[in-house]
Amino acid sequence: MTPVKAALLSFVMLSAILVWGAGIYSADASSKHTVVDGYGVVAAVR
């Protein structure tokens, strides 16, 4: 893998992680919506 391809792959992966995090944050901030990740872990406040 060339350094350019590695840098582009790293940038795309980091961007995807940031977008995923923003989506979880916005879903958690919305009213009456329980956030569940892919592993079945629920961030619920009781």
Biopython code that builds the backbone (N, CA, C, O; Angstrom):
import numpy as np
from Bio.PDB.StructureBuilder import StructureBuilder

atoms = [
    (1, "MET", "N", (0.866, -1.173, 0.000)),
    (1, "MET", "CA", (0.000, 0.000, 0.000)),
    (1, "MET", "C", (0.908, 1.229, 0.000)),
    (1, "MET", "O", (1.869, 1.316, 0.764)),
    (2, "THR", "N", (0.583, 2.153, -0.859)),
    (2, "THR", "CA", (1.388, 3.375, -0.932)),
    (2, "THR", "C", (1.019, 4.312, 0.215)),
    (2, "THR", "O", (-0.078, 4.218, 0.765)),
    (3, "PRO", "N", (1.925, 5.210, 0.577)),
    (3, "PRO", "CA", (1.610, 6.159, 1.653)),
    (3, "PRO", "C", (0.379, 7.024, 1.360)),
    (3, "PRO", "O", (-0.351, 7.393, 2.280)),
    (4, "VAL", "N", (0.152, 7.343, 0.106)),
    (4, "VAL", "CA", (-1.014, 8.160, -0.253)),
    (4, "VAL", "C", (-2.304, 7.373, -0.003)),
    (4, "VAL", "O", (-3.265, 7.909, 0.550)),
    (5, "LYS", "N", (-2.322, 6.110, -0.410)),
    (5, "LYS", "CA", (-3.505, 5.283, -0.179)),
    (5, "LYS", "C", (-3.742, 5.075, 1.305)),
    (5, "LYS", "O", (-4.884, 5.088, 1.763)),
    (6, "ALA", "N", (-2.662, 4.883, 2.059)),
    (6, "ALA", "CA", (-2.799, 4.702, 3.506)),
    (6, "ALA", "C", (-3.353, 5.961, 4.161)),
    (6, "ALA", "O", (-4.188, 5.874, 5.060)),
    (7, "ALA", "N", (-2.897, 7.125, 3.721)),
    (7, "ALA", "CA", (-3.387, 8.385, 4.279)),
    (7, "ALA", "C", (-4.854, 8.594, 3.935)),
    (7, "ALA", "O", (-5.630, 9.035, 4.783)),
    (8, "LEU", "N", (-5.243, 8.286, 2.711)),
    (8, "LEU", "CA", (-6.647, 8.428, 2.313)),
    (8, "LEU", "C", (-7.538, 7.457, 3.080)),
    (8, "LEU", "O", (-8.629, 7.827, 3.512)),
    (9, "LEU", "N", (-7.084, 6.220, 3.252)),
    (9, "LEU", "CA", (-7.850, 5.247, 4.006)),
    (9, "LEU", "C", (-8.007, 5.693, 5.462)),
    (9, "LEU", "O", (-9.089, 5.578, 6.037)),
    (10, "SER", "N", (-6.938, 6.195, 6.048)),
    (10, "SER", "CA", (-7.006, 6.683, 7.426)),
    (10, "SER", "C", (-7.976, 7.845, 7.547)),
    (10, "SER", "O", (-8.745, 7.914, 8.506)),
    (11, "PHE", "N", (-7.950, 8.757, 6.588)),
    (11, "PHE", "CA", (-8.849, 9.908, 6.604)),
    (11, "PHE", "C", (-10.304, 9.465, 6.485)),
    (11, "PHE", "O", (-11.168, 9.971, 7.202)),
    (12, "VAL", "N", (-10.579, 8.529, 5.589)),
    (12, "VAL", "CA", (-11.952, 8.044, 5.397)),
    (12, "VAL", "C", (-12.438, 7.314, 6.646)),
    (12, "VAL", "O", (-13.583, 7.489, 7.062)),
    (13, "MET", "N", (-11.578, 6.501, 7.241)),
    (13, "MET", "CA", (-11.975, 5.779, 8.442)),
    (13, "MET", "C", (-12.239, 6.730, 9.608)),
    (13, "MET", "O", (-13.212, 6.551, 10.341)),
    (14, "LEU", "N", (-11.399, 7.721, 9.783)),
    (14, "LEU", "CA", (-11.599, 8.700, 10.847)),
    (14, "LEU", "C", (-12.877, 9.493, 10.616)),
    (14, "LEU", "O", (-13.618, 9.766, 11.560)),
    (15, "SER", "N", (-13.138, 9.863, 9.374)),
    (15, "SER", "CA", (-14.372, 10.588, 9.051)),
    (15, "SER", "C", (-15.601, 9.740, 9.357)),
    (15, "SER", "O", (-16.591, 10.247, 9.884)),
    (16, "ALA", "N", (-15.542, 8.455, 9.030)),
    (16, "ALA", "CA", (-16.671, 7.571, 9.294)),
    (16, "ALA", "C", (-16.924, 7.438, 10.794)),
    (16, "ALA", "O", (-18.074, 7.427, 11.233)),
    (17, "ILE", "N", (-15.863, 7.337, 11.573)),
    (17, "ILE", "CA", (-16.019, 7.238, 13.028)),
    (17, "ILE", "C", (-16.632, 8.511, 13.589)),
    (17, "ILE", "O", (-17.490, 8.449, 14.469)),
    (18, "LEU", "N", (-16.204, 9.659, 13.092)),
    (18, "LEU", "CA", (-16.753, 10.931, 13.565)),
    (18, "LEU", "C", (-18.228, 11.083, 13.194)),
    (18, "LEU", "O", (-19.023, 11.561, 14.002)),
    (19, "VAL", "N", (-18.594, 10.681, 11.984)),
    (19, "VAL", "CA", (-19.994, 10.762, 11.562)),
    (19, "VAL", "C", (-20.853, 9.805, 12.388)),
    (19, "VAL", "O", (-21.964, 10.157, 12.784)),
    (20, "TRP", "N", (-20.349, 8.602, 12.648)),
    (20, "TRP", "CA", (-21.074, 7.645, 13.482)),
    (20, "TRP", "C", (-21.285, 8.211, 14.886)),
    (20, "TRP", "O", (-22.375, 8.103, 15.448)),
    (21, "GLY", "N", (-20.249, 8.807, 15.441)),
    (21, "GLY", "CA", (-20.359, 9.405, 16.772)),
    (21, "GLY", "C", (-21.354, 10.545, 16.808)),
    (21, "GLY", "O", (-22.113, 10.680, 17.767)),
    (22, "ALA", "N", (-21.357, 11.366, 15.770)),
    (22, "ALA", "CA", (-22.315, 12.470, 15.709)),
    (22, "ALA", "C", (-23.742, 11.942, 15.599)),
    (22, "ALA", "O", (-24.665, 12.515, 16.177)),
    (23, "GLY", "N", (-23.920, 10.862, 14.864)),
    (23, "GLY", "CA", (-25.253, 10.266, 14.742)),
    (23, "GLY", "C", (-25.749, 9.707, 16.060)),
    (23, "GLY", "O", (-26.914, 9.895, 16.411)),
    (24, "ILE", "N", (-24.884, 9.021, 16.797)),
    (24, "ILE", "CA", (-25.270, 8.488, 18.104)),
    (24, "ILE", "C", (-25.576, 9.635, 19.058)),
    (24, "ILE", "O", (-26.547, 9.573, 19.812)),
    (25, "TYR", "N", (-24.754, 10.681, 19.029)),
    (25, "TYR", "CA", (-24.975, 11.827, 19.916)),
    (25, "TYR", "C", (-26.303, 12.502, 19.611)),
    (25, "TYR", "O", (-27.057, 12.826, 20.529)),
    (26, "SER", "N", (-26.600, 12.718, 18.328)),
    (26, "SER", "CA", (-27.847, 13.394, 17.983)),
    (26, "SER", "C", (-29.062, 12.527, 18.298)),
    (26, "SER", "O", (-30.099, 13.048, 18.707)),
    (27, "ALA", "N", (-28.951, 11.219, 18.116)),
    (27, "ALA", "CA", (-30.058, 10.324, 18.461)),
    (27, "ALA", "C", (-30.268, 10.307, 19.972)),
    (27, "ALA", "O", (-31.403, 10.244, 20.444)),
    (28, "ASP", "N", (-29.185, 10.361, 20.720)),
    (28, "ASP", "CA", (-29.281, 10.375, 22.173)),
    (28, "ASP", "C", (-29.867, 11.690, 22.667)),
    (28, "ASP", "O", (-30.576, 11.713, 23.673)),
    (29, "ALA", "N", (-29.578, 12.782, 21.971)),
    (29, "ALA", "CA", (-30.065, 14.096, 22.387)),
    (29, "ALA", "C", (-31.535, 14.305, 22.038)),
    (29, "ALA", "O", (-32.194, 15.167, 22.620)),
    (30, "SER", "N", (-32.051, 13.526, 21.096)),
    (30, "SER", "CA", (-33.452, 13.693, 20.714)),
    (30, "SER", "C", (-34.354, 13.186, 21.836)),
    (30, "SER", "O", (-33.953, 12.360, 22.656)),
    (31, "SER", "N", (-35.551, 13.688, 21.849)),
    (31, "SER", "CA", (-36.461, 13.349, 22.953)),
    (31, "SER", "C", (-37.076, 11.974, 22.766)),
    (31, "SER", "O", (-37.446, 11.581, 21.660)),
    (32, "LYS", "N", (-37.175, 11.248, 23.882)),
    (32, "LYS", "CA", (-37.846, 9.955, 23.952)),
    (32, "LYS", "C", (-37.343, 8.956, 22.913)),
    (32, "LYS", "O", (-38.137, 8.224, 22.322)),
    (33, "HIS", "N", (-36.045, 8.921, 22.690)),
    (33, "HIS", "CA", (-35.469, 7.975, 21.753)),
    (33, "HIS", "C", (-34.359, 7.226, 22.454)),
    (33, "HIS", "O", (-33.386, 7.833, 22.902)),
    (34, "THR", "N", (-34.490, 5.919, 22.555)),
    (34, "THR", "CA", (-33.481, 5.102, 23.205)),
    (34, "THR", "C", (-32.424, 4.713, 22.192)),
    (34, "THR", "O", (-32.737, 4.176, 21.130)),
    (35, "VAL", "N", (-31.175, 4.985, 22.522)),
    (35, "VAL", "CA", (-30.074, 4.672, 21.625)),
    (35, "VAL", "C", (-29.565, 3.271, 21.934)),
    (35, "VAL", "O", (-29.283, 2.941, 23.086)),
    (36, "VAL", "N", (-29.451, 2.450, 20.892)),
    (36, "VAL", "CA", (-28.926, 1.103, 21.028)),
    (36, "VAL", "C", (-27.822, 0.938, 19.996)),
    (36, "VAL", "O", (-28.033, 1.178, 18.808)),
    (37, "ASP", "N", (-26.634, 0.523, 20.456)),
    (37, "ASP", "CA", (-25.566, 0.295, 19.486)),
    (37, "ASP", "C", (-25.679, -1.122, 18.928)),
    (37, "ASP", "O", (-26.606, -1.851, 19.279)),
    (38, "GLY", "N", (-24.768, -1.509, 18.084)),
    (38, "GLY", "CA", (-24.817, -2.799, 17.433)),
    (38, "GLY", "C", (-24.653, -3.980, 18.362)),
    (38, "GLY", "O", (-24.955, -5.111, 17.980)),
    (39, "TYR", "N", (-24.182, -3.743, 19.572)),
    (39, "TYR", "CA", (-23.969, -4.840, 20.517)),
    (39, "TYR", "C", (-25.106, -4.982, 21.508)),
    (39, "TYR", "O", (-25.021, -5.802, 22.422)),
    (40, "GLY", "N", (-26.169, -4.207, 21.353)),
    (40, "GLY", "CA", (-27.310, -4.311, 22.225)),
    (40, "GLY", "C", (-27.160, -3.525, 23.520)),
    (40, "GLY", "O", (-27.953, -3.698, 24.446)),
    (41, "VAL", "N", (-26.163, -2.675, 23.593)),
    (41, "VAL", "CA", (-25.957, -1.854, 24.780)),
    (41, "VAL", "C", (-26.845, -0.624, 24.669)),
    (41, "VAL", "O", (-26.834, 0.065, 23.649)),
    (42, "VAL", "N", (-27.609, -0.350, 25.713)),
    (42, "VAL", "CA", (-28.544, 0.765, 25.686)),
    (42, "VAL", "C", (-28.058, 1.853, 26.638)),
    (42, "VAL", "O", (-27.722, 1.578, 27.790)),
    (43, "ALA", "N", (-28.023, 3.082, 26.148)),
    (43, "ALA", "CA", (-27.661, 4.215, 26.997)),
    (43, "ALA", "C", (-28.947, 4.850, 27.479)),
    (43, "ALA", "O", (-29.408, 5.831, 26.895)),
    (44, "ALA", "N", (-29.533, 4.312, 28.530)),
    (44, "ALA", "CA", (-30.806, 4.804, 29.048)),
    (44, "ALA", "C", (-30.616, 5.380, 30.441)),
    (44, "ALA", "O", (-29.955, 4.780, 31.289)),
    (45, "VAL", "N", (-31.193, 6.532, 30.665)),
    (45, "VAL", "CA", (-31.158, 7.171, 31.974)),
    (45, "VAL", "C", (-32.464, 6.848, 32.681)),
    (45, "VAL", "O", (-33.548, 7.067, 32.140)),
    (46, "ARG", "N", (-32.351, 6.325, 33.897)),
    (46, "ARG", "CA", (-33.574, 5.955, 34.613)),
    (46, "ARG", "C", (-33.753, 6.805, 35.828)),
    (46, "ARG", "O", (-34.729, 6.640, 36.559)),
]
sb = StructureBuilder()
sb.init_structure("model")
sb.init_model(0)
sb.init_chain("A")
sb.init_seg("    ")
for serial, (resi, resn, name, xyz) in enumerate(atoms, 1):
    if name == "N":
        sb.init_residue(resn, " ", resi, " ")
    sb.init_atom(name, np.array(xyz, "f"), 0.0, 1.0, " ", f" {name:<3s}", serial, name[0])
structure = sb.get_structure()
